[in-house]
């Protein structure tokens, strides 16, 4: 038996052959596994909010069961969206330091932004107000640190990041492989 959470409360259900069986069977799309972070559940490890911008692999609004945060078909699609969004902010908004990026990514109206900035700086080894080098290694460090901050742990392998990086290539304008 595993615990799942629905809007009505907690229920114990069994998983048999990949099917959820029990009280909440009829609301399967609304079931959320307890103990799995929202970012991992949504394949959106950066917890990107719903906007009009559509990303490759994004679940259409009509199928989004979260309502506040984007959902992606695959985890790598969520990582690819993070890469694209960081590149976009660097290029368009001038978010070329950790302080500027995280202030935009995790505004103080919703987060302890100062602590978030310090955590990302510590995890990346980059000073908060130092200009970010627009390259693969910097992006990898940023994405890893944001995923840990947002979800409490990391589940992104180097190979999976490389795959998301390569898939993001058509939309990346600033961050390059070298």
KOLKOL-503577 format. One line per field, with one value per residue: chain; residue in three letters; x, y, z of N, C-alpha, C in turn. Coordinates in pm, whole numbers, plus 50000, padded with zeros to 5 digits. Last residue first. Example, Ala and Ser with C-alpha at 12.3 -4.5 7.8 and 13.67 -1.06 7.14 Angstrom:
chain A | A
resn SER | ALA
n_px 51285 | 51319
n_py 49775 | 49431
n_pz 50708 | 50780
ca_px 51367 | 51230
ca_py 49894 | 49550
ca_pz 50714 | 50780
c_px 51290 | 51320
c_py 50003 | 49670
c_pz 50787 | 50780
//
This chain:
chain A | A | A | A | A | A | A | A | A | A | A | A | A | A | A | A | A | A | A | A | A | A | A | A | A | A | A | A | A | A | A | A | A | A | A | A | A | A | A | A | A | A | A | A | A | A | A | A | A | A | A | A | A | A | A | A | A | A | A | A | A | A | A | A | A | A | A | A | A | A | A | A | A | A | A | A | A | A | A | A | A | A | A | A | A | A | A | A | A | A | A | A | A | A | A | A | A | A | A | A | A | A | A | A | A | A | A | A | A | A | A | A | A | A | A | A | A | A | A | A | A | A | A | A | A | A | A | A | A | A | A | A | A | A | A | A | A | A | A | A | A | A | A | A | A | A | A | A | A | A | A | A | A | A | A | A | A | A | A | A | A | A | A | A | A | A | A | A | A | A | A | A | A | A | A | A | A | A
resn UNK | UNK | UNK | UNK | UNK | UNK | UNK | UNK | UNK | UNK | UNK | UNK | UNK | UNK | UNK | UNK | UNK | UNK | UNK | UNK | UNK | UNK | UNK | UNK | UNK | UNK | UNK | UNK | UNK | UNK | UNK | UNK | UNK | UNK | UNK | UNK | UNK | UNK | UNK | UNK | UNK | UNK | UNK | UNK | UNK | UNK | UNK | UNK | UNK | UNK | UNK | UNK | UNK | UNK | UNK | UNK | UNK | UNK | UNK | UNK | UNK | UNK | UNK | UNK | UNK | UNK | UNK | UNK | UNK | UNK | UNK | UNK | UNK | UNK | UNK | UNK | UNK | UNK | UNK | UNK | UNK | UNK | UNK | UNK | UNK | UNK | UNK | UNK | UNK | UNK | UNK | UNK | UNK | UNK | UNK | UNK | UNK | UNK | UNK | UNK | UNK | UNK | UNK | UNK | UNK | UNK | UNK | UNK | UNK | UNK | UNK | UNK | UNK | UNK | UNK | UNK | UNK | UNK | UNK | UNK | UNK | UNK | UNK | UNK | UNK | UNK | UNK | UNK | UNK | UNK | UNK | UNK | UNK | UNK | UNK | UNK | UNK | UNK | UNK | UNK | UNK | UNK | UNK | UNK | UNK | UNK | UNK | UNK | UNK | UNK | UNK | UNK | UNK | UNK | UNK | UNK | UNK | UNK | UNK | UNK | UNK | UNK | UNK | UNK | UNK | UNK | UNK | UNK | UNK | UNK | UNK | UNK | UNK | UNK | UNK | UNK | UNK | UNK
n_px 53091 | 52811 | 52652 | 52401 | 52252 | 52043 | 51856 | 51687 | 51838 | 51928 | 51791 | 51897 | 52139 | 52036 | 51915 | 52151 | 52295 | 52127 | 52154 | 52426 | 52433 | 52102 | 51911 | 51801 | 51860 | 51654 | 51484 | 51361 | 51481 | 51752 | 51803 | 51753 | 51950 | 52185 | 52155 | 52149 | 52410 | 52578 | 52500 | 52578 | 52858 | 52911 | 52827 | 52816 | 52854 | 52944 | 52800 | 52962 | 52897 | 52732 | 52774 | 53038 | 53006 | 52960 | 52711 | 52638 | 52661 | 52468 | 52239 | 52235 | 52211 | 51958 | 51798 | 51827 | 51699 | 51437 | 51227 | 50935 | 50737 | 50837 | 51091 | 51105 | 51292 | 51382 | 51473 | 51666 | 51824 | 51948 | 52079 | 52254 | 52404 | 52393 | 52250 | 51990 | 51901 | 51673 | 51765 | 51973 | 51891 | 51635 | 51708 | 51856 | 51654 | 51477 | 51626 | 51667 | 51400 | 51330 | 51497 | 51374 | 51130 | 51224 | 51322 | 51081 | 50800 | 50583 | 50530 | 50348 | 50372 | 50160 | 49890 | 49764 | 49790 | 49706 | 49671 | 49522 | 49484 | 49748 | 49959 | 50282 | 50569 | 50735 | 50859 | 50652 | 50487 | 50381 | 50190 | 50248 | 50294 | 50635 | 50861 | 51024 | 51233 | 51133 | 50883 | 50733 | 50556 | 50697 | 50912 | 50774 | 50652 | 50809 | 50658 | 50506 | 50226 | 50123 | 49804 | 49534 | 49392 | 49366 | 49195 | 48942 | 48868 | 49035 | 49036 | 49007 | 49167 | 49452 | 49633 | 49840 | 50069 | 49991 | 49852 | 49876 | 49622 | 49590 | 49469 | 49446 | 49396 | 49184 | 49068 | 49261 | 49481 | 49773 | 49861 | 50068 | 50047 | 50084
n_py 52551 | 52564 | 52871 | 53100 | 53255 | 53117 | 52826 | 52693 | 52477 | 52344 | 52175 | 51929 | 51954 | 51966 | 51718 | 51560 | 51653 | 51565 | 51290 | 51263 | 51342 | 51319 | 51448 | 51473 | 51615 | 51779 | 51987 | 52133 | 52384 | 52332 | 52142 | 52303 | 52499 | 52344 | 52246 | 52493 | 52593 | 52392 | 52408 | 52671 | 52648 | 52457 | 52592 | 52954 | 53255 | 53327 | 53587 | 53819 | 53804 | 53805 | 53552 | 53345 | 53000 | 52748 | 52634 | 52630 | 52903 | 53017 | 52890 | 52995 | 53271 | 53275 | 53180 | 53387 | 53590 | 53491 | 53309 | 53369 | 53532 | 53782 | 53755 | 53519 | 53338 | 53448 | 53704 | 53643 | 53472 | 53661 | 53845 | 53668 | 53553 | 53759 | 53845 | 53928 | 54081 | 54014 | 53873 | 53690 | 53585 | 53490 | 53286 | 53108 | 53032 | 52909 | 52694 | 52547 | 52486 | 52326 | 52107 | 52012 | 51930 | 51732 | 51542 | 51442 | 51475 | 51643 | 51884 | 52160 | 52469 | 52554 | 52576 | 52340 | 52056 | 51924 | 51997 | 51970 | 52230 | 52314 | 52036 | 51986 | 52040 | 51974 | 52301 | 52552 | 52862 | 53134 | 53210 | 53015 | 52864 | 52852 | 52599 | 52428 | 52290 | 52039 | 51912 | 51687 | 51701 | 51567 | 51741 | 51967 | 51859 | 51562 | 51301 | 51265 | 51118 | 51165 | 51266 | 51246 | 51325 | 51106 | 50933 | 50918 | 50653 | 50560 | 50606 | 50359 | 50135 | 50113 | 50203 | 49983 | 49833 | 49594 | 49775 | 49949 | 50057 | 50333 | 50542 | 50895 | 51223 | 51463 | 51583 | 51598 | 51333 | 51151 | 50823 | 50569 | 50224 | 49881
n_pz 47462 | 47419 | 47531 | 47588 | 47390 | 47275 | 47242 | 47065 | 46964 | 47213 | 47370 | 47319 | 47459 | 47724 | 47753 | 47734 | 47955 | 48160 | 48128 | 48191 | 48458 | 48603 | 48851 | 49097 | 49411 | 49660 | 49710 | 49509 | 49481 | 49527 | 49325 | 49099 | 49130 | 49097 | 48831 | 48691 | 48750 | 48643 | 48373 | 48310 | 48341 | 48139 | 47897 | 47945 | 48008 | 48332 | 48521 | 48725 | 49072 | 49288 | 49420 | 49294 | 49258 | 49344 | 49343 | 49613 | 49681 | 49512 | 49609 | 49873 | 49825 | 49698 | 49912 | 50095 | 49947 | 49912 | 50028 | 49818 | 49722 | 49704 | 49605 | 49328 | 49170 | 48928 | 49001 | 49185 | 49034 | 48857 | 49027 | 49167 | 48961 | 48665 | 48448 | 48321 | 48106 | 47971 | 47743 | 47823 | 48068 | 48002 | 47815 | 47974 | 48152 | 47968 | 47867 | 48104 | 48170 | 47949 | 47998 | 48229 | 48118 | 47947 | 48123 | 48226 | 48005 | 47982 | 48243 | 48367 | 48549 | 48825 | 48879 | 48781 | 48775 | 48553 | 48220 | 47993 | 47906 | 47865 | 47767 | 47891 | 47689 | 47481 | 47440 | 47597 | 47571 | 47759 | 47937 | 48235 | 48546 | 48669 | 48725 | 48893 | 48801 | 48734 | 48628 | 48648 | 48858 | 49056 | 49092 | 49197 | 49426 | 49552 | 49719 | 49942 | 49786 | 49459 | 49381 | 49155 | 48938 | 48775 | 48926 | 49033 | 49064 | 49274 | 49545 | 49676 | 49441 | 49242 | 48969 | 48787 | 48783 | 48905 | 49152 | 49436 | 49662 | 49889 | 50130 | 50116 | 50241 | 50065 | 49844 | 49652 | 49755 | 49783 | 49888 | 50012 | 49925 | 50000
ca_px 53230 | 52873 | 52709 | 52481 | 52369 | 52108 | 51961 | 51635 | 51773 | 52018 | 51761 | 51762 | 52141 | 52119 | 51832 | 52040 | 52351 | 52147 | 52022 | 52377 | 52508 | 52234 | 51950 | 51788 | 51888 | 51752 | 51552 | 51310 | 51336 | 51682 | 51820 | 51675 | 51808 | 52161 | 52169 | 52034 | 52289 | 52585 | 52485 | 52437 | 52782 | 52943 | 52768 | 52864 | 52745 | 52999 | 52799 | 52897 | 52994 | 52727 | 52640 | 52997 | 53012 | 53095 | 52778 | 52637 | 52743 | 52609 | 52281 | 52243 | 52329 | 52078 | 51804 | 51879 | 51838 | 51526 | 51335 | 51052 | 50706 | 50695 | 51076 | 51084 | 51227 | 51335 | 51367 | 51566 | 51739 | 51872 | 51975 | 52161 | 52314 | 52455 | 52381 | 52010 | 52030 | 51658 | 51664 | 51978 | 52026 | 51650 | 51622 | 51919 | 51775 | 51434 | 51575 | 51781 | 51484 | 51261 | 51518 | 51511 | 51132 | 51155 | 51418 | 51169 | 50919 | 50566 | 50597 | 50377 | 50373 | 50292 | 49977 | 49695 | 49845 | 49631 | 49751 | 49561 | 49365 | 49671 | 49867 | 50146 | 50480 | 50708 | 50848 | 50781 | 50480 | 50493 | 50147 | 50251 | 50213 | 50493 | 50828 | 50896 | 51260 | 51220 | 50916 | 50846 | 50518 | 50567 | 50937 | 50859 | 50569 | 50796 | 50723 | 50650 | 50279 | 50195 | 49942 | 49609 | 49409 | 49442 | 49337 | 49005 | 48793 | 49052 | 49056 | 48906 | 49124 | 49326 | 49599 | 49712 | 50079 | 50021 | 49856 | 49916 | 49719 | 49549 | 49561 | 49385 | 49486 | 49258 | 48983 | 49211 | 49386 | 49699 | 49844 | 49982 | 50118 | 50000
ca_py 52572 | 52442 | 52782 | 52993 | 53306 | 53222 | 52894 | 52813 | 52571 | 52419 | 52319 | 51957 | 51941 | 52075 | 51839 | 51541 | 51670 | 51709 | 51352 | 51224 | 51420 | 51265 | 51473 | 51344 | 51617 | 51679 | 51926 | 51999 | 52371 | 52432 | 52106 | 52181 | 52537 | 52416 | 52155 | 52403 | 52668 | 52426 | 52282 | 52632 | 52741 | 52428 | 52466 | 52829 | 53187 | 53292 | 53447 | 53796 | 53788 | 53922 | 53597 | 53457 | 53129 | 52800 | 52652 | 52504 | 52802 | 53060 | 52867 | 52850 | 53219 | 53325 | 53106 | 53253 | 53607 | 53507 | 53376 | 53294 | 53390 | 53772 | 53761 | 53652 | 53310 | 53309 | 53690 | 53745 | 53414 | 53546 | 53891 | 53756 | 53469 | 53719 | 53786 | 53855 | 54112 | 54093 | 53980 | 53764 | 53639 | 53599 | 53398 | 53171 | 53098 | 53026 | 52798 | 52597 | 52564 | 52454 | 52186 | 52063 | 52032 | 51850 | 51615 | 51519 | 51404 | 51500 | 51839 | 52019 | 52393 | 52529 | 52690 | 52468 | 52137 | 51899 | 52029 | 51848 | 52147 | 52367 | 52147 | 51934 | 52089 | 51872 | 52165 | 52487 | 52716 | 53074 | 53189 | 53140 | 52869 | 52885 | 52711 | 52486 | 52431 | 52051 | 52055 | 51685 | 51772 | 51515 | 51609 | 51980 | 51910 | 51707 | 51338 | 51252 | 51184 | 51078 | 51311 | 51186 | 51424 | 51222 | 50902 | 51049 | 50734 | 50514 | 50721 | 50463 | 50176 | 50049 | 50245 | 50052 | 49971 | 49596 | 49638 | 49957 | 49958 | 50258 | 50434 | 50766 | 51111 | 51413 | 51554 | 51724 | 51392 | 51266 | 50922 | 50684 | 50351 | 50000
ca_pz 47505 | 47472 | 47431 | 47650 | 47462 | 47198 | 47316 | 47131 | 46871 | 47125 | 47387 | 47270 | 47313 | 47669 | 47759 | 47640 | 47820 | 48139 | 48108 | 48058 | 48359 | 48571 | 48714 | 49030 | 49269 | 49614 | 49823 | 49540 | 49460 | 49607 | 49467 | 49123 | 49136 | 49223 | 48945 | 48688 | 48786 | 48785 | 48448 | 48305 | 48424 | 48279 | 47942 | 47885 | 47937 | 48201 | 48483 | 48595 | 48964 | 49199 | 49382 | 49379 | 49188 | 49362 | 49214 | 49536 | 49750 | 49504 | 49471 | 49850 | 49895 | 49629 | 49784 | 50128 | 49992 | 49797 | 50098 | 49865 | 49740 | 49740 | 49751 | 49387 | 49299 | 48934 | 48901 | 49221 | 49139 | 48809 | 48933 | 49238 | 49041 | 48792 | 48424 | 48446 | 48166 | 48094 | 47731 | 47697 | 48053 | 48100 | 47777 | 47859 | 48203 | 48047 | 47778 | 48026 | 48261 | 47971 | 47876 | 48238 | 48223 | 47890 | 48039 | 48313 | 48052 | 47953 | 48122 | 48373 | 48425 | 48768 | 48908 | 48778 | 48884 | 48676 | 48338 | 48062 | 47926 | 47979 | 47738 | 47891 | 47795 | 47582 | 47385 | 47578 | 47561 | 47686 | 47799 | 48159 | 48425 | 48679 | 48636 | 48935 | 48832 | 48852 | 48621 | 48555 | 48735 | 49013 | 49035 | 49080 | 49317 | 49541 | 49593 | 49957 | 49904 | 49551 | 49394 | 49264 | 49044 | 48725 | 48907 | 49020 | 48969 | 49137 | 49458 | 49688 | 49573 | 49280 | 49105 | 48802 | 48735 | 48763 | 49100 | 49296 | 49619 | 49772 | 50103 | 50101 | 50217 | 50179 | 49958 | 49707 | 49661 | 49831 | 49784 | 50040 | 49923 | 50000
c_px 53239 | 53013 | 52781 | 52523 | 52458 | 52241 | 52030 | 51741 | 51725 | 51947 | 51838 | 51726 | 52003 | 52117 | 51906 | 51951 | 52240 | 52199 | 52034 | 52241 | 52457 | 52302 | 52091 | 51823 | 51864 | 51765 | 51655 | 51377 | 51279 | 51530 | 51743 | 51685 | 51722 | 52013 | 52132 | 52039 | 52167 | 52457 | 52485 | 52412 | 52635 | 52865 | 52789 | 52796 | 52792 | 52891 | 52861 | 52912 | 52919 | 52833 | 52634 | 52862 | 52962 | 53116 | 52924 | 52712 | 52752 | 52700 | 52428 | 52291 | 52347 | 52204 | 51931 | 51894 | 51901 | 51672 | 51448 | 51140 | 50816 | 50655 | 50930 | 51054 | 51205 | 51251 | 51302 | 51447 | 51634 | 51774 | 51886 | 52047 | 52211 | 52356 | 52460 | 52139 | 52053 | 51790 | 51661 | 51887 | 52031 | 51788 | 51640 | 51840 | 51844 | 51554 | 51538 | 51737 | 51600 | 51340 | 51449 | 51541 | 51269 | 51150 | 51355 | 51267 | 51005 | 50681 | 50581 | 50437 | 50399 | 50280 | 50112 | 49783 | 49775 | 49682 | 49666 | 49641 | 49397 | 49551 | 49788 | 50052 | 50341 | 50617 | 50828 | 50761 | 50618 | 50479 | 50257 | 50197 | 50222 | 50424 | 50677 | 50863 | 51136 | 51257 | 51007 | 50893 | 50623 | 50526 | 50807 | 50886 | 50650 | 50713 | 50702 | 50727 | 50429 | 50255 | 50010 | 49753 | 49491 | 49469 | 49420 | 49155 | 48851 | 48986 | 49070 | 48916 | 49023 | 49291 | 49461 | 49689 | 49949 | 50025 | 49880 | 49935 | 49755 | 49658 | 49505 | 49494 | 49405 | 49347 | 49057 | 49128 | 49338 | 49606 | 49759 | 49979 | 50019 | 50088
c_py 52663 | 52467 | 52665 | 52893 | 53193 | 53266 | 52995 | 52890 | 52700 | 52515 | 52405 | 52105 | 51973 | 52072 | 51958 | 51665 | 51657 | 51734 | 51503 | 51287 | 51390 | 51357 | 51419 | 51355 | 51479 | 51690 | 51820 | 51928 | 52239 | 52412 | 52204 | 52138 | 52415 | 52456 | 52224 | 52306 | 52576 | 52498 | 52309 | 52505 | 52702 | 52520 | 52443 | 52709 | 53060 | 53212 | 53427 | 53648 | 53757 | 53919 | 53712 | 53513 | 53238 | 52932 | 52691 | 52516 | 52674 | 52954 | 52906 | 52818 | 53070 | 53267 | 53146 | 53168 | 53472 | 53520 | 53388 | 53378 | 53312 | 53627 | 53759 | 53648 | 53441 | 53284 | 53551 | 53739 | 53515 | 53495 | 53774 | 53800 | 53555 | 53627 | 53758 | 53774 | 54044 | 54130 | 54072 | 53887 | 53734 | 53664 | 53517 | 53297 | 53172 | 53102 | 52925 | 52713 | 52627 | 52543 | 52322 | 52150 | 52094 | 51964 | 51738 | 51603 | 51499 | 51418 | 51688 | 51979 | 52246 | 52445 | 52677 | 52590 | 52272 | 51979 | 52013 | 51871 | 52018 | 52279 | 52189 | 52052 | 52026 | 51916 | 52065 | 52350 | 52660 | 52923 | 53127 | 53109 | 53009 | 52883 | 52731 | 52613 | 52502 | 52194 | 52087 | 51828 | 51760 | 51573 | 51547 | 51845 | 51919 | 51745 | 51488 | 51283 | 51160 | 51160 | 51222 | 51235 | 51371 | 51324 | 51022 | 51035 | 50874 | 50606 | 50683 | 50572 | 50288 | 50098 | 50190 | 50088 | 50049 | 49736 | 49647 | 49813 | 49984 | 50158 | 50355 | 50663 | 50982 | 51297 | 51503 | 51700 | 51521 | 51314 | 51033 | 50777 | 50461 | 50124
c_pz 47626 | 47525 | 47496 | 47542 | 47513 | 47259 | 47227 | 47211 | 46938 | 47030 | 47287 | 47278 | 47254 | 47517 | 47698 | 47637 | 47716 | 47998 | 48087 | 48028 | 48217 | 48469 | 48690 | 48882 | 49212 | 49464 | 49786 | 49656 | 49512 | 49599 | 49555 | 49269 | 49163 | 49237 | 49076 | 48805 | 48794 | 48831 | 48597 | 48386 | 48428 | 48373 | 48091 | 47950 | 47866 | 48127 | 48345 | 48558 | 48834 | 49089 | 49281 | 49329 | 49283 | 49291 | 49228 | 49403 | 49667 | 49566 | 49454 | 49708 | 49872 | 49694 | 49708 | 50002 | 50025 | 49839 | 49995 | 49957 | 49810 | 49768 | 49795 | 49537 | 49372 | 49058 | 48912 | 49125 | 49187 | 48915 | 48888 | 49147 | 49112 | 48865 | 48550 | 48435 | 48299 | 48159 | 47853 | 47697 | 47934 | 48091 | 47873 | 47818 | 48090 | 48103 | 47852 | 47937 | 48185 | 48065 | 47890 | 48116 | 48239 | 47992 | 47973 | 48231 | 48135 | 48008 | 48108 | 48238 | 48456 | 48641 | 48839 | 48801 | 48893 | 48794 | 48463 | 48189 | 48000 | 48010 | 47861 | 47863 | 47780 | 47694 | 47499 | 47514 | 47530 | 47688 | 47713 | 48020 | 48365 | 48543 | 48640 | 48856 | 48883 | 48889 | 48739 | 48527 | 48624 | 48877 | 48983 | 49013 | 49187 | 49419 | 49575 | 49830 | 49912 | 49664 | 49495 | 49262 | 49161 | 48833 | 48863 | 48996 | 48949 | 49035 | 49310 | 49584 | 49567 | 49420 | 49136 | 48948 | 48746 | 48705 | 48950 | 49248 | 49474 | 49738 | 49987 | 50083 | 50209 | 50141 | 50079 | 49832 | 49724 | 49721 | 49840 | 49921 | 49952 | 50000
//
